[in-house]
Amino acid sequence: MTTATRTDREPPGGLLRHRDFRLLWAGQAVSSVGSNVTTVALPLVAVAVLDAGTFQVAVLTAAAWAPWLLIGLPAGAWVDRLSRRPVLVACDVFCALAFLSVPLAAVADLLTIGHLLLVAATAGTARVFFETAHQVYLPVLLRPDQLPEGNAKLHGTQTVSNVAGPGLAGLIAQLAGAVAALLLDALTFLLSAAFLLRIRTVETRPDRPKTSRSLWRDVAEGLRFVARDPYLRVLTVFGAASNIGLTGYQAVLVVFLVRDLRLAPGVVGLLVGVMSAGGIIGALLATVVGRRFGTARALLIGAVLTGPPALLIPLAGPATGLAWPALGGLLIGLGVTIGNVVKGSFRQTYTPHHLLGRVTASMHLLNYGAIPLAAVLAGALGARYGAGTAISAMTAWLALTPLILLIGPIRRRRDLPAAPAS
């Protein structure tokens, strides 16, 4: 079992005065801004600098998420065997070097689509380890009763970065070119690593079993736990189905806005930022909604806000027509964030800690593994029928996904359970 010495476990004033949480929070904030700069800057580099087509841009998105399919499960088992903070720091440094290589290659006139694909895949690999370790590291710093507040603050910052990052990327691309925006991304990851290195909490390495166990036996243990649990199982399927729709329309959105609606890069970044702004409200309301209506019902509320409003996005048009995707994106961001805060806190408290890395990776295998497949599918639809048609198909799918949560015990409960039944 992982143990840690908390130097400020119960600070007066809550998490805002919890030094180590503030450092973790600050690191997540700056790296999230950088990551969201990348979501717009990397496709803009492909379209504006390398004249990439719709399918190539979609494959770029797929490359960033494919590592979840390839190494997601063993990454969870490795994280359960290692101290988590060194993993987080190494991932930040790895990402910084990857994104720094893009402007260097551009200056040397060596930048290609293949290089961008390699950078996306490299950063995606680091993200697998970072997100898994981050989920396991938070319960080391915080008590179980502090996790909902901690997750809400982290998701809130993530959502703010979803707004600020794309707008910042569009502004930098407008003023200095899309390649320059990736320099900012590299810097944010280095800053994140610096914040993490200042955390004082001492985390001991997880205990090794007395008898030698294979990595794949550990992986199988996490998979079985998720597959047999009625709550984690349905949440995993819902997450995967939702991500197909979410990623599908997002993978071709920049192409649609630039080529079909002929928007300037700055306007693209601003619109994508506005579409993400609902998550800020969701982060502020998530714990309130969970307390007022119950955590199980909060999941259902979040799902309803995520699904049907997606049908507004294909109504996008010039000028005032941009209000439709802005409104749809706001509601989707609100619903996704409420659901993610509730689900993340539930998984961290419900799952035995020695299994948390593997359970997180097992759920993410389907949740995030669906993303590259959705991106390729949307890219193929966009290349064959147009980006607008691809967006319509993906948002129609997303609108139906809340029905999945009606399968299993969640619909019959007010609150999610605190621990497994057995």
NORPE-V180531 format. One record per helix or strand. SS is the DSSP state (H for helix, E for strand). FROM is the first residue (numbers start at 1). TO is the last residue. If there is no record, write none. Layout:
BEGIN
[[SS:FROM:TO] [SS:FROM:TO]]
END
This chain:
BEGIN
[[E:4:5] [H:14:17] [H:19:49] [H:54:65] [H:67:81] [H:84:107] [H:113:141] [H:144:176] [H:178:197] [E:202:203] [H:215:228] [H:230:260] [H:265:276] [H:278:293] [H:295:315] [H:319:350] [H:353:385] [H:387:406] [H:409:412]]
END
